[in-house]
């Protein structure tokens, strides 16, 4: 025994627990996640680019697919991220469809992807959310992808809205003022927290374009769905639809009659969430009684 009553042994320093704070990383363009040391799995949101709107009283573009996935493995120190771009609105090519948006990915062989939005014009294209149909009676909206989005609205004298993450696009035969609106997007802040681009509301469908004689009643446009969907053209000849908002995956609005061009779909984004972790470590070696007492009293003894 030592003269002070402690145990004889080497001098040691208490090793505190390995603490890792929760970390949210948002990618608005292609990039690489460098994970925190203790991270082995992450939770992800992948949002594809929205579809472009169609031309000539066409439907709105569908929103990009939105997919939330938990427990995505991170086998190495980094994770590759690809953010999909929005599809172009139609500017004149027959049959007046817009272009489907591009996919977003997290990882490589462990990729989590979401399909791009459909495009309006004629029958809507399929995608993460389907594109709305044109004004031609009987034309159908495009199909959405299960767990990522909803179908586009069908057409009848007015185009259908593009589908959104939460709701289908509104058909063109619905009574005013709801007809042709884009489907609503979704709020991801309950999972990923505040401070995200566009307040965390994504994947709204584009509104359909209107034609002459459909300027009223109020509103005179078919709005895009909440979550960045572009509004359709008002009932003014040759007027274009609005673009989907940047990094929301919102569908582009449909163009008006007489050559109205479709709006471009909004680019997507990727969000990666690393959980807060606390990994205790043991205190190796031989300790003096004074060190044990002081650390137990301070709450640092593990």
C-alpha positions as CSV (number, residue, x, y, z in Angstrom):
1,X,0.0,0.0,0.0
2,X,1.2,3.5,-0.7
3,X,1.7,5.9,2.2
4,X,-1.5,7.8,1.1
5,X,-3.7,4.7,1.3
6,X,-3.9,4.4,-2.6
7,X,-3.1,1.4,-4.7
8,X,0.4,1.3,-6.1
9,X,0.2,1.5,-9.9
10,X,0.9,3.6,-13.0
11,X,-0.6,7.1,-13.4
12,X,-3.7,6.9,-15.7
13,X,-6.1,9.4,-17.1
14,X,-9.9,8.7,-17.2
15,X,-11.1,8.1,-20.8
16,X,-14.5,9.7,-21.3
17,X,-17.2,8.3,-23.5
18,X,-17.0,8.8,-27.3
19,X,-19.7,11.4,-28.0
20,X,-21.0,12.1,-31.5
21,X,-23.6,14.8,-32.1
22,X,-26.5,14.4,-34.5
23,X,-25.5,15.7,-37.9
24,X,-27.7,16.7,-40.8
25,X,-26.0,17.1,-44.2
26,X,-27.9,18.5,-47.2
27,X,-26.7,18.1,-50.7
28,X,-28.1,20.4,-53.4
29,X,-25.6,19.1,-56.0
30,X,-23.5,15.9,-56.5
31,X,-21.0,15.4,-53.6
32,X,-19.5,13.1,-51.1
33,X,-20.5,12.6,-47.4
34,X,-17.5,12.2,-45.1
35,X,-19.1,10.4,-42.1
36,X,-18.3,11.0,-38.4
37,X,-16.0,8.3,-36.9
38,X,-18.7,6.3,-35.0
39,X,-21.3,6.3,-37.8
40,X,-22.1,2.9,-39.3
41,X,-25.6,3.6,-40.7
42,X,-27.4,6.8,-41.8
43,X,-31.0,7.9,-42.5
44,X,-31.5,9.4,-45.9
45,X,-34.0,11.4,-47.9
46,X,-33.5,11.1,-51.7
47,X,-35.5,13.5,-53.9
48,X,-35.3,13.2,-57.6
49,X,-35.7,16.1,-60.1
50,X,-39.2,17.1,-61.0
51,X,-40.7,16.6,-64.5
52,X,-41.0,19.4,-67.0
53,X,-44.4,20.7,-68.0
54,X,-46.0,20.1,-71.4
55,X,-46.8,22.6,-74.1
56,X,-50.1,23.9,-75.4
57,X,-52.7,23.7,-72.6
58,X,-50.8,20.7,-71.2
59,X,-50.6,19.0,-67.9
60,X,-48.1,19.9,-65.2
61,X,-45.0,17.9,-64.6
62,X,-45.0,15.3,-61.8
63,X,-42.8,15.8,-58.8
64,X,-39.6,13.9,-58.4
65,X,-39.9,10.8,-56.3
66,X,-39.3,11.3,-52.6
67,X,-38.0,8.4,-50.6
68,X,-37.0,8.3,-46.9
69,X,-34.9,5.3,-45.9
70,X,-33.5,4.5,-42.5
71,X,-30.5,2.4,-41.7
72,X,-28.5,2.8,-44.9
73,X,-25.1,1.2,-44.3
74,X,-21.9,3.2,-44.7
75,X,-19.3,0.6,-45.3
76,X,-16.4,3.1,-45.7
77,X,-15.4,6.5,-44.5
78,X,-17.4,8.2,-47.3
79,X,-20.7,7.9,-49.2
80,X,-21.2,9.1,-52.7
81,X,-24.3,11.3,-53.4
82,X,-25.9,12.1,-56.8
83,X,-28.6,14.8,-57.0
84,X,-31.0,14.6,-60.0
85,X,-31.7,17.5,-62.2
86,X,-35.2,18.7,-63.2
87,X,-36.7,17.8,-66.6
88,X,-37.0,20.4,-69.3
89,X,-40.3,21.9,-70.2
90,X,-41.5,21.4,-73.7
91,X,-40.6,24.3,-76.1
92,X,-42.1,23.0,-79.3
93,X,-41.4,19.3,-80.0
94,X,-44.4,17.1,-80.8
95,X,-46.2,15.5,-79.0
96,X,-45.7,18.3,-76.6
97,X,-44.5,16.4,-73.5
98,X,-42.0,17.8,-71.1
99,X,-38.9,15.8,-70.1
100,X,-38.8,13.4,-67.1
101,X,-36.5,14.5,-64.3
102,X,-33.4,12.6,-63.3
103,X,-32.9,10.2,-60.4
104,X,-31.1,10.9,-57.1
105,X,-28.9,8.3,-55.4
106,X,-27.1,7.7,-52.1
107,X,-24.2,5.2,-52.3
108,X,-23.2,3.0,-55.2
109,X,-24.2,-0.7,-54.8
110,X,-26.2,0.3,-51.8
111,X,-28.0,3.0,-53.8
112,X,-31.3,4.5,-52.6
113,X,-33.0,6.1,-55.7
114,X,-36.1,7.9,-56.5
115,X,-37.6,8.2,-60.0
116,X,-37.9,11.5,-61.8
117,X,-41.3,13.2,-62.2
118,X,-43.5,12.6,-65.3
119,X,-44.2,15.2,-67.9
120,X,-47.4,16.8,-69.0
121,X,-48.8,16.8,-72.6
122,X,-51.0,14.1,-74.2
123,X,-51.2,11.4,-71.5
124,X,-48.9,12.1,-68.7
125,X,-45.6,10.3,-68.3
126,X,-44.9,8.0,-65.3
127,X,-42.3,8.8,-62.7
128,X,-41.7,9.3,-59.0
129,X,-45.0,11.2,-59.3
130,X,-46.8,11.0,-62.6
131,X,-47.2,13.9,-65.0
132,X,-50.6,15.4,-65.6
133,X,-52.5,14.8,-68.8
134,X,-53.3,17.4,-71.5
135,X,-56.7,19.0,-72.0
136,X,-57.8,16.3,-74.5
137,X,-60.9,14.5,-73.0
138,X,-60.1,11.0,-71.9
139,X,-56.3,11.5,-71.6
140,X,-54.9,10.0,-68.5
141,X,-52.3,11.1,-66.0
142,X,-49.0,9.2,-65.6
143,X,-48.6,6.7,-62.8
144,X,-46.5,7.5,-59.7
145,X,-44.1,5.1,-58.0
146,X,-45.3,3.4,-54.8
147,X,-43.8,4.9,-51.6
148,X,-42.4,7.8,-53.6
149,X,-45.3,9.8,-55.1
150,X,-48.7,9.9,-56.7
151,X,-50.4,9.8,-60.0
152,X,-50.9,12.8,-62.3
153,X,-54.4,14.2,-63.0
154,X,-56.4,13.2,-66.1
155,X,-57.5,15.7,-68.6
156,X,-60.9,17.0,-69.8
157,X,-61.0,20.4,-71.6
158,X,-58.3,21.4,-69.2
159,X,-55.1,19.7,-68.3
160,X,-54.5,17.7,-65.2
161,X,-52.1,18.7,-62.5
162,X,-48.9,16.8,-61.9
163,X,-48.8,14.3,-59.0
164,X,-47.1,15.2,-55.7
165,X,-45.5,13.3,-52.8
166,X,-48.7,13.5,-50.7
167,X,-51.6,13.8,-53.2
168,X,-52.6,13.1,-56.8
169,X,-52.7,15.8,-59.4
170,X,-56.2,17.3,-59.6
171,X,-58.0,16.3,-62.9
172,X,-59.0,18.9,-65.4
173,X,-62.7,18.0,-65.1
174,X,-62.9,19.0,-61.4
175,X,-65.0,22.2,-60.8
176,X,-63.2,25.5,-60.5
177,X,-61.2,26.7,-58.8
178,X,-59.5,23.4,-57.9
179,X,-59.2,21.8,-61.4
180,X,-55.7,21.3,-62.8
181,X,-53.9,22.0,-59.6
182,X,-50.7,20.2,-58.8
183,X,-50.6,17.5,-56.1
184,X,-49.3,18.5,-52.7
185,X,-45.8,17.8,-51.5
186,X,-44.7,16.7,-48.1
187,X,-43.0,18.3,-45.0
188,X,-39.9,16.3,-43.9
189,X,-39.0,18.5,-41.0
190,X,-40.5,16.1,-38.4
191,X,-37.7,13.7,-39.4
192,X,-34.8,15.9,-40.5
193,X,-35.5,19.1,-38.5
194,X,-35.7,22.8,-39.3
195,X,-33.4,24.9,-41.4
196,X,-33.7,22.9,-44.6
197,X,-34.0,24.5,-48.0
198,X,-37.6,25.6,-48.9
199,X,-38.5,25.1,-45.2
200,X,-38.3,21.3,-45.7
201,X,-41.4,21.0,-47.9
202,X,-40.7,19.1,-51.1
203,X,-42.1,17.3,-54.2
204,X,-45.2,19.3,-55.2
205,X,-46.7,18.7,-58.6
206,X,-46.9,21.3,-61.4
207,X,-50.2,23.0,-62.2
208,X,-51.8,22.5,-65.7
209,X,-51.8,25.3,-68.3
210,X,-55.0,27.1,-69.1
211,X,-56.4,28.2,-72.4
212,X,-58.5,31.1,-73.7
213,X,-61.8,31.3,-71.9
214,X,-60.5,29.6,-68.8
215,X,-59.1,32.8,-67.1
216,X,-61.9,32.7,-64.5
217,X,-63.1,32.2,-61.9
218,X,-60.4,33.1,-59.4
219,X,-57.6,32.0,-59.4
220,X,-56.8,32.6,-63.0
221,X,-53.9,30.1,-62.8
222,X,-53.7,26.5,-61.7
223,X,-51.2,26.6,-58.9
224,X,-48.5,24.0,-58.3
225,X,-48.7,21.8,-55.2
226,X,-47.1,22.9,-52.0
227,X,-43.5,21.8,-52.0
228,X,-42.2,23.7,-55.0
229,X,-44.6,22.8,-57.9
230,X,-44.6,25.4,-60.7
231,X,-47.9,27.1,-61.5
232,X,-49.6,26.5,-64.9
233,X,-49.9,29.2,-67.5
234,X,-52.8,31.6,-67.1
235,X,-55.4,31.7,-69.9
236,X,-53.3,33.9,-72.1
237,X,-52.1,32.7,-75.5
238,X,-48.5,31.6,-75.7
239,X,-47.8,32.2,-72.0
240,X,-45.4,29.8,-70.4
241,X,-45.8,27.7,-67.3
242,X,-43.6,28.4,-64.2
243,X,-40.6,26.4,-63.3
244,X,-40.5,24.1,-60.2
245,X,-38.6,25.6,-57.3
246,X,-34.9,24.9,-57.1
247,X,-34.0,21.8,-55.0
248,X,-37.6,20.9,-54.2
249,X,-38.2,18.3,-56.9
250,X,-41.3,20.3,-57.9
251,X,-42.9,19.7,-61.2
252,X,-42.9,22.4,-63.9
253,X,-46.2,24.1,-64.8
254,X,-48.0,23.4,-68.0
255,X,-47.9,25.9,-70.9
256,X,-50.8,27.9,-72.2
257,X,-52.5,27.6,-75.6
258,X,-51.0,28.7,-78.9
259,X,-47.5,27.5,-78.2
260,X,-47.2,28.2,-74.4
261,X,-44.1,26.4,-73.2
262,X,-43.9,24.2,-70.2
263,X,-41.9,25.1,-67.1
264,X,-38.8,23.2,-66.2
265,X,-38.9,20.8,-63.2
266,X,-37.1,21.7,-60.0
267,X,-33.8,19.9,-59.2
268,X,-33.9,17.5,-56.3
269,X,-31.7,17.1,-53.3
270,X,-30.4,14.5,-50.8
271,X,-30.4,14.8,-47.0
272,X,-28.3,12.5,-44.8
273,X,-28.9,12.2,-41.1
274,X,-26.2,10.8,-38.7
275,X,-27.6,9.9,-35.3
276,X,-26.2,11.1,-32.0
277,X,-24.1,8.4,-30.4
278,X,-22.4,7.8,-27.1
279,X,-20.0,4.8,-26.8
280,X,-18.6,4.2,-23.3
281,X,-15.0,3.1,-22.8
282,X,-13.5,1.3,-19.8
283,X,-10.8,2.7,-17.6
284,X,-7.9,0.4,-18.0
285,X,-4.9,0.0,-15.7
286,X,-4.4,0.5,-12.0
287,X,-5.8,3.6,-10.3
288,X,-5.1,5.4,-7.0
289,X,-8.0,5.5,-4.6
290,X,-7.9,9.3,-4.8
291,X,-8.4,9.2,-8.6
292,X,-11.3,6.7,-8.3
293,X,-13.0,8.8,-5.6
294,X,-12.6,12.1,-7.5
295,X,-13.9,10.7,-10.8
296,X,-16.8,8.9,-9.2
297,X,-17.7,12.2,-7.4
298,X,-17.4,14.1,-10.7
299,X,-19.5,11.5,-12.6
300,X,-16.6,10.7,-15.0
301,X,-15.9,7.2,-13.8
302,X,-17.0,4.6,-16.4
